[in-house]
Amino acid sequence: MFKIEAMKEIERKFLVKDFSVIQDCPFDIIQQSYLFNETTKSLRVRIKNDRAFLTIKGNLVGITRDEFEYQIPKQEAIEIIEKFGLKILSKKRYYKEIDGLKWEIDVFEGSLSGLFIAEIELPDENFNFKLPDWIGKEVTFDKNYFNAELIKKL
């Protein structure tokens, strides 16, 4: 018998005020849906380029939550989305490394077009880092900017 340990997601979110930051950055094309989406837990289906994942997320405590992610065949992810008639949130995720930390800048598409959100995953909740000039208002604790909430607006 084996034990699966939960990964911890520790991240902060910010609006982006200077969109030129994504120039020349590598990116992924992401489509995601939610099989269930509650305040304390969610089950997400994500297609990122040619790969697909099921992700279980737990309740947010501070800026930390449990996260379990499993790769699945892309065709199964497509079938899940289609068979359950799930809404699809589409975005491009750009990557920028600063001071050894990876920033992810999500550029939303469709009816959320024009929304840019930057996330940074941290090694612990009290980790100090310098905010780049292109960062705007912090929205870490504003649930309106969580993907699980944004998809409800589609």
C-alpha positions, 0 to 999 in steps of 0.5 A, a space after each residue: 500500500 502506498 500513501 499519496 501526499 498532498 501538494 501544497 499550492 502557495 500563491 499570490 495573485 495580482 492584476 497586471 498594469 503593463 501588458 508589454 510584460 508578456 512580449 517574447 515570453 513562452 506560453 501555453 494554451 489552456 482550456 479548463 472546466 470544472 466538474 464540481 466547484 464548491 467553496 471548499 473544494 473543486 475538481 478541474 479538467 484542464 487541457 494544456 497544449 497537448 496534455 490534459 490533467 484532473 486537478 483536485 483543489 482543497 479549501 484556501 487557508 491563508 494563501 495555501 491549499 491542498 492540490 492533487 493533480 493527475 495527467 489523463 489522456 487528452 481525448 478523455 479530458 475532451 470527452 468529459 467536457 463534452 459529455 457533461 456539457 461543461 463551460 470552458 475557460 480559455 486563456 494563454 499562460 505566459 511565463 516570466 522568471 524574475 529573481 529565481 521565481 516563476 511568474 505566470 501571467 494569464 491572458 483570458 480570452 472570449 468574454 473575459 478578454 482584456 483580463 490579465 492576472 499574474 500569479 506567483 507560487 511561493 515556497 512558504 506563506 511568509 516568503 518575501 519577494 520584490 514586486 515587478 513594475 508591471 504588477 498592479 493591485 493584489 487580488 489574492 483574497 478576492 475570490 472574483 479573480 479565482 478561475 473557479 469564479 471566473 468560469 461562472 461569468 461565461 
